[in-house]
Amino acid sequence: MLVDQWFPIYQQDDAVVLTAEAPGVDPDQLELTVMNDSVTL
């Protein structure tokens, strides 16, 4: 399943994978929140 070209979301057998690019952002400083049917990065 591909939802959006900017934030591809893929479903695997046991996971859902979201990929996003954030140039210049330290990955340790990112916060990911999932609530109901929304994902906030």
PDB file of N, CA, C, O and CB in Angstrom:
ATOM      1  N   MET A   1       0.857  -1.175   0.000  1.00  0.00           N
ATOM      2  CA  MET A   1       0.000   0.000   0.000  1.00  0.00           C
ATOM      3  C   MET A   1       0.897   1.230   0.000  1.00  0.00           C
ATOM      4  O   MET A   1       1.738   1.381   0.887  1.00  0.00           O
ATOM      5  CB  MET A   1      -0.972   0.002   1.229  1.00  0.00           C
ATOM      6  N   LEU A   2       0.731   2.108  -0.977  1.00  0.00           N
ATOM      7  CA  LEU A   2       1.471   3.364  -1.050  1.00  0.00           C
ATOM      8  C   LEU A   2       0.468   4.496  -0.887  1.00  0.00           C
ATOM      9  O   LEU A   2      -0.429   4.660  -1.715  1.00  0.00           O
ATOM     10  CB  LEU A   2       2.268   3.493  -2.402  1.00  0.00           C
ATOM     11  N   VAL A   3       0.618   5.283   0.183  1.00  0.00           N
ATOM     12  CA  VAL A   3      -0.371   6.307   0.504  1.00  0.00           C
ATOM     13  C   VAL A   3      -0.042   7.630  -0.159  1.00  0.00           C
ATOM     14  O   VAL A   3      -0.935   8.291  -0.689  1.00  0.00           O
ATOM     15  CB  VAL A   3      -0.468   6.494   2.005  1.00  0.00           C
ATOM     16  N   ASP A   4       1.222   8.031  -0.142  1.00  0.00           N
ATOM     17  CA  ASP A   4       1.613   9.348  -0.633  1.00  0.00           C
ATOM     18  C   ASP A   4       3.030   9.264  -1.167  1.00  0.00           C
ATOM     19  O   ASP A   4       3.858   8.552  -0.600  1.00  0.00           O
ATOM     20  CB  ASP A   4       1.504  10.425   0.483  1.00  0.00           C
ATOM     21  N   GLN A   5       3.328   9.979  -2.249  1.00  0.00           N
ATOM     22  CA  GLN A   5       4.666   9.903  -2.825  1.00  0.00           C
ATOM     23  C   GLN A   5       5.733  10.539  -1.934  1.00  0.00           C
ATOM     24  O   GLN A   5       6.908  10.189  -2.049  1.00  0.00           O
ATOM     25  CB  GLN A   5       4.675  10.571  -4.177  1.00  0.00           C
ATOM     26  N   TRP A   6       5.355  11.462  -1.050  1.00  0.00           N
ATOM     27  CA  TRP A   6       6.330  12.117  -0.183  1.00  0.00           C
ATOM     28  C   TRP A   6       6.606  11.311   1.075  1.00  0.00           C
ATOM     29  O   TRP A   6       7.718  11.353   1.603  1.00  0.00           O
ATOM     30  CB  TRP A   6       5.846  13.500   0.193  1.00  0.00           C
ATOM     31  N   PHE A   7       5.628  10.588   1.555  1.00  0.00           N
ATOM     32  CA  PHE A   7       5.780   9.772   2.741  1.00  0.00           C
ATOM     33  C   PHE A   7       5.262   8.371   2.445  1.00  0.00           C
ATOM     34  O   PHE A   7       4.153   8.017   2.844  1.00  0.00           O
ATOM     35  CB  PHE A   7       5.038  10.398   3.944  1.00  0.00           C
ATOM     36  N   PRO A   8       6.072   7.569   1.742  1.00  0.00           N
ATOM     37  CA  PRO A   8       5.593   6.225   1.398  1.00  0.00           C
ATOM     38  C   PRO A   8       5.375   5.362   2.650  1.00  0.00           C
ATOM     39  O   PRO A   8       6.182   5.363   3.580  1.00  0.00           O
ATOM     40  CB  PRO A   8       6.593   5.536   0.455  1.00  0.00           C
ATOM     41  N   ILE A   9       4.283   4.646   2.637  1.00  0.00           N
ATOM     42  CA  ILE A   9       3.949   3.728   3.716  1.00  0.00           C
ATOM     43  C   ILE A   9       3.746   2.355   3.101  1.00  0.00           C
ATOM     44  O   ILE A   9       2.957   2.185   2.172  1.00  0.00           O
ATOM     45  CB  ILE A   9       2.676   4.197   4.502  1.00  0.00           C
ATOM     46  N   TYR A  10       4.470   1.376   3.632  1.00  0.00           N
ATOM     47  CA  TYR A  10       4.396   0.019   3.118  1.00  0.00           C
ATOM     48  C   TYR A  10       3.945  -0.922   4.217  1.00  0.00           C
ATOM     49  O   TYR A  10       4.341  -0.784   5.374  1.00  0.00           O
ATOM     50  CB  TYR A  10       5.750  -0.425   2.548  1.00  0.00           C
ATOM     51  N   GLN A  11       3.118  -1.872   3.845  1.00  0.00           N
ATOM     52  CA  GLN A  11       2.695  -2.889   4.799  1.00  0.00           C
ATOM     53  C   GLN A  11       3.461  -4.162   4.507  1.00  0.00           C
ATOM     54  O   GLN A  11       3.500  -4.627   3.368  1.00  0.00           O
ATOM     55  CB  GLN A  11       1.160  -3.133   4.731  1.00  0.00           C
ATOM     56  N   GLN A  12       4.076  -4.729   5.546  1.00  0.00           N
ATOM     57  CA  GLN A  12       4.767  -6.006   5.452  1.00  0.00           C
ATOM     58  C   GLN A  12       3.972  -7.029   6.249  1.00  0.00           C
ATOM     59  O   GLN A  12       2.923  -6.709   6.807  1.00  0.00           O
ATOM     60  CB  GLN A  12       6.239  -5.900   5.971  1.00  0.00           C
ATOM     61  N   ASP A  13       4.463  -8.243   6.301  1.00  0.00           N
ATOM     62  CA  ASP A  13       3.740  -9.306   7.001  1.00  0.00           C
ATOM     63  C   ASP A  13       3.429  -8.951   8.450  1.00  0.00           C
ATOM     64  O   ASP A  13       2.322  -9.194   8.930  1.00  0.00           O
ATOM     65  CB  ASP A  13       4.539 -10.584   6.957  1.00  0.00           C
ATOM     66  N   ASP A  14       4.417  -8.372   9.152  1.00  0.00           N
ATOM     67  CA  ASP A  14       4.232  -8.117  10.585  1.00  0.00           C
ATOM     68  C   ASP A  14       4.519  -6.670  10.982  1.00  0.00           C
ATOM     69  O   ASP A  14       4.745  -6.381  12.158  1.00  0.00           O
ATOM     70  CB  ASP A  14       5.120  -9.036  11.382  1.00  0.00           C
ATOM     71  N   ALA A  15       4.510  -5.750   9.992  1.00  0.00           N
ATOM     72  CA  ALA A  15       4.833  -4.361  10.308  1.00  0.00           C
ATOM     73  C   ALA A  15       4.287  -3.428   9.237  1.00  0.00           C
ATOM     74  O   ALA A  15       3.983  -3.838   8.116  1.00  0.00           O
ATOM     75  CB  ALA A  15       6.350  -4.178  10.451  1.00  0.00           C
ATOM     76  N   VAL A  16       4.175  -2.180   9.612  1.00  0.00           N
ATOM     77  CA  VAL A  16       3.898  -1.104   8.668  1.00  0.00           C
ATOM     78  C   VAL A  16       5.121  -0.213   8.691  1.00  0.00           C
ATOM     79  O   VAL A  16       5.565   0.195   9.764  1.00  0.00           O
ATOM     80  CB  VAL A  16       2.576  -0.306   9.030  1.00  0.00           C
ATOM     81  N   VAL A  17       5.682   0.103   7.512  1.00  0.00           N
ATOM     82  CA  VAL A  17       6.919   0.866   7.412  1.00  0.00           C
ATOM     83  C   VAL A  17       6.628   2.229   6.797  1.00  0.00           C
ATOM     84  O   VAL A  17       6.080   2.318   5.699  1.00  0.00           O
ATOM     85  CB  VAL A  17       7.973   0.102   6.575  1.00  0.00           C
ATOM     86  N   LEU A  18       6.994   3.278   7.501  1.00  0.00           N
ATOM     87  CA  LEU A  18       6.855   4.651   7.035  1.00  0.00           C
ATOM     88  C   LEU A  18       8.252   5.196   6.805  1.00  0.00           C
ATOM     89  O   LEU A  18       9.102   5.104   7.690  1.00  0.00           O
ATOM     90  CB  LEU A  18       6.057   5.533   8.055  1.00  0.00           C
ATOM     91  N   THR A  19       8.506   5.763   5.633  1.00  0.00           N
ATOM     92  CA  THR A  19       9.805   6.382   5.378  1.00  0.00           C
ATOM     93  C   THR A  19       9.601   7.873   5.135  1.00  0.00           C
ATOM     94  O   THR A  19       8.623   8.283   4.511  1.00  0.00           O
ATOM     95  CB  THR A  19      10.520   5.714   4.162  1.00  0.00           C
ATOM     96  N   ALA A  20      10.532   8.674   5.633  1.00  0.00           N
ATOM     97  CA  ALA A  20      10.463  10.121   5.454  1.00  0.00           C
ATOM     98  C   ALA A  20      11.877  10.679   5.428  1.00  0.00           C
ATOM     99  O   ALA A  20      12.756  10.184   6.134  1.00  0.00           O
ATOM    100  CB  ALA A  20       9.623  10.789   6.580  1.00  0.00           C
ATOM    101  N   GLU A  21      12.097  11.703   4.620  1.00  0.00           N
ATOM    102  CA  GLU A  21      13.384  12.383   4.583  1.00  0.00           C
ATOM    103  C   GLU A  21      13.290  13.655   5.411  1.00  0.00           C
ATOM    104  O   GLU A  21      12.315  14.401   5.322  1.00  0.00           O
ATOM    105  CB  GLU A  21      13.810  12.700   3.124  1.00  0.00           C
ATOM    106  N   ALA A  22      14.313  13.888   6.211  1.00  0.00           N
ATOM    107  CA  ALA A  22      14.381  15.099   7.037  1.00  0.00           C
ATOM    108  C   ALA A  22      15.824  15.601   7.012  1.00  0.00           C
ATOM    109  O   ALA A  22      16.550  15.446   7.994  1.00  0.00           O
ATOM    110  CB  ALA A  22      13.899  14.820   8.517  1.00  0.00           C
ATOM    111  N   PRO A  23      16.243  16.200   5.901  1.00  0.00           N
ATOM    112  CA  PRO A  23      17.632  16.653   5.771  1.00  0.00           C
ATOM    113  C   PRO A  23      18.028  17.624   6.873  1.00  0.00           C
ATOM    114  O   PRO A  23      17.294  18.555   7.203  1.00  0.00           O
ATOM    115  CB  PRO A  23      17.844  17.307   4.421  1.00  0.00           C
ATOM    116  N   GLY A  24      19.203  17.383   7.430  1.00  0.00           N
ATOM    117  CA  GLY A  24      19.736  18.274   8.457  1.00  0.00           C
ATOM    118  C   GLY A  24      19.161  18.051   9.839  1.00  0.00           C
ATOM    119  O   GLY A  24      19.514  18.770  10.774  1.00  0.00           O
ATOM    120  N   VAL A  25      18.280  17.069   9.992  1.00  0.00           N
ATOM    121  CA  VAL A  25      17.664  16.811  11.295  1.00  0.00           C
ATOM    122  C   VAL A  25      18.341  15.609  11.940  1.00  0.00           C
ATOM    123  O   VAL A  25      18.520  14.572  11.300  1.00  0.00           O
ATOM    124  CB  VAL A  25      16.133  16.569  11.154  1.00  0.00           C
ATOM    125  N   ASP A  26      18.713  15.750  13.194  1.00  0.00           N
ATOM    126  CA  ASP A  26      19.316  14.656  13.945  1.00  0.00           C
ATOM    127  C   ASP A  26      18.224  13.623  14.245  1.00  0.00           C
ATOM    128  O   ASP A  26      17.247  13.956  14.915  1.00  0.00           O
ATOM    129  CB  ASP A  26      19.988  15.175  15.267  1.00  0.00           C
ATOM    130  N   PRO A  27      18.363  12.386  13.772  1.00  0.00           N
ATOM    131  CA  PRO A  27      17.334  11.369  14.009  1.00  0.00           C
ATOM    132  C   PRO A  27      17.006  11.164  15.492  1.00  0.00           C
ATOM    133  O   PRO A  27      15.885  10.793  15.839  1.00  0.00           O
ATOM    134  CB  PRO A  27      17.778  10.059  13.412  1.00  0.00           C
ATOM    135  N   ASP A  28      17.985  11.406  16.357  1.00  0.00           N
ATOM    136  CA  ASP A  28      17.743  11.255  17.791  1.00  0.00           C
ATOM    137  C   ASP A  28      16.817  12.346  18.329  1.00  0.00           C
ATOM    138  O   ASP A  28      16.286  12.213  19.431  1.00  0.00           O
ATOM    139  CB  ASP A  28      19.065  11.278  18.550  1.00  0.00           C
ATOM    140  N   GLN A  29      16.619  13.414  17.569  1.00  0.00           N
ATOM    141  CA  GLN A  29      15.768  14.521  18.010  1.00  0.00           C
ATOM    142  C   GLN A  29      14.344  14.424  17.445  1.00  0.00           C
ATOM    143  O   GLN A  29      13.503  15.270  17.750  1.00  0.00           O
ATOM    144  CB  GLN A  29      16.393  15.849  17.599  1.00  0.00           C
ATOM    145  N   LEU A  30      14.071  13.413  16.635  1.00  0.00           N
ATOM    146  CA  LEU A  30      12.740  13.242  16.059  1.00  0.00           C
ATOM    147  C   LEU A  30      11.819  12.535  17.041  1.00  0.00           C
ATOM    148  O   LEU A  30      12.248  11.679  17.814  1.00  0.00           O
ATOM    149  CB  LEU A  30      12.816  12.457  14.745  1.00  0.00           C
ATOM    150  N   GLU A  31      10.560  12.904  16.996  1.00  0.00           N
ATOM    151  CA  GLU A  31       9.544  12.242  17.806  1.00  0.00           C
ATOM    152  C   GLU A  31       8.441  11.768  16.875  1.00  0.00           C
ATOM    153  O   GLU A  31       7.934  12.539  16.059  1.00  0.00           O
ATOM    154  CB  GLU A  31       8.980  13.193  18.914  1.00  0.00           C
ATOM    155  N   LEU A  32       8.076  10.519  16.995  1.00  0.00           N
ATOM    156  CA  LEU A  32       7.023   9.924  16.186  1.00  0.00           C
ATOM    157  C   LEU A  32       5.863   9.561  17.091  1.00  0.00           C
ATOM    158  O   LEU A  32       6.035   8.868  18.094  1.00  0.00           O
ATOM    159  CB  LEU A  32       7.537   8.680  15.417  1.00  0.00           C
ATOM    160  N   THR A  33       4.672  10.039  16.726  1.00  0.00           N
ATOM    161  CA  THR A  33       3.474   9.763  17.507  1.00  0.00           C
ATOM    162  C   THR A  33       2.423   9.132  16.600  1.00  0.00           C
ATOM    163  O   THR A  33       2.169   9.614  15.496  1.00  0.00           O
ATOM    164  CB  THR A  33       2.928  11.060  18.169  1.00  0.00           C
ATOM    165  N   VAL A  34       1.818   8.048  17.080  1.00  0.00           N
ATOM    166  CA  VAL A  34       0.722   7.405  16.370  1.00  0.00           C
ATOM    167  C   VAL A  34      -0.495   7.465  17.265  1.00  0.00           C
ATOM    168  O   VAL A  34      -0.472   6.951  18.384  1.00  0.00           O
ATOM    169  CB  VAL A  34       1.069   5.931  15.976  1.00  0.00           C
ATOM    170  N   MET A  35      -1.561   8.090  16.784  1.00  0.00           N
ATOM    171  CA  MET A  35      -2.787   8.181  17.557  1.00  0.00           C
ATOM    172  C   MET A  35      -3.975   7.962  16.617  1.00  0.00           C
ATOM    173  O   MET A  35      -4.190   8.717  15.668  1.00  0.00           O
ATOM    174  CB  MET A  35      -2.890   9.558  18.285  1.00  0.00           C
ATOM    175  N   ASN A  36      -4.728   6.920  16.907  1.00  0.00           N
ATOM    176  CA  ASN A  36      -5.860   6.540  16.065  1.00  0.00           C
ATOM    177  C   ASN A  36      -5.377   6.304  14.643  1.00  0.00           C
ATOM    178  O   ASN A  36      -4.610   5.369  14.413  1.00  0.00           O
ATOM    179  CB  ASN A  36      -6.963   7.627  16.094  1.00  0.00           C
ATOM    180  N   ASP A  37      -5.799   7.117  13.683  1.00  0.00           N
ATOM    181  CA  ASP A  37      -5.384   6.917  12.296  1.00  0.00           C
ATOM    182  C   ASP A  37      -4.431   8.003  11.801  1.00  0.00           C
ATOM    183  O   ASP A  37      -4.344   8.246  10.598  1.00  0.00           O
ATOM    184  CB  ASP A  37      -6.598   6.868  11.401  1.00  0.00           C
ATOM    185  N   SER A  38      -3.709   8.662  12.724  1.00  0.00           N
ATOM    186  CA  SER A  38      -2.796   9.736  12.366  1.00  0.00           C
ATOM    187  C   SER A  38      -1.385   9.435  12.857  1.00  0.00           C
ATOM    188  O   SER A  38      -1.184   8.903  13.948  1.00  0.00           O
ATOM    189  CB  SER A  38      -3.284  11.065  12.940  1.00  0.00           C
ATOM    190  N   VAL A  39      -0.413   9.793  12.016  1.00  0.00           N
ATOM    191  CA  VAL A  39       1.005   9.699  12.375  1.00  0.00           C
ATOM    192  C   VAL A  39       1.577  11.098  12.319  1.00  0.00           C
ATOM    193  O   VAL A  39       1.416  11.801  11.322  1.00  0.00           O
ATOM    194  CB  VAL A  39       1.790   8.724  11.421  1.00  0.00           C
ATOM    195  N   THR A  40       2.248  11.508  13.395  1.00  0.00           N
ATOM    196  CA  THR A  40       2.870  12.829  13.470  1.00  0.00           C
ATOM    197  C   THR A  40       4.364  12.654  13.659  1.00  0.00           C
ATOM    198  O   THR A  40       4.808  11.921  14.543  1.00  0.00           O
ATOM    199  CB  THR A  40       2.261  13.676  14.622  1.00  0.00           C
ATOM    200  N   LEU A  41       5.141  13.336  12.820  1.00  0.00           N
ATOM    201  CA  LEU A  41       6.596  13.272  12.913  1.00  0.00           C
ATOM    202  C   LEU A  41       7.094  14.653  13.247  1.00  0.00           C
ATOM    203  O   LEU A  41       8.300  14.859  13.380  1.00  0.00           O
ATOM    204  CB  LEU A  41       7.240  12.745  11.595  1.00  0.00           C
TER     205      LEU A  41
END
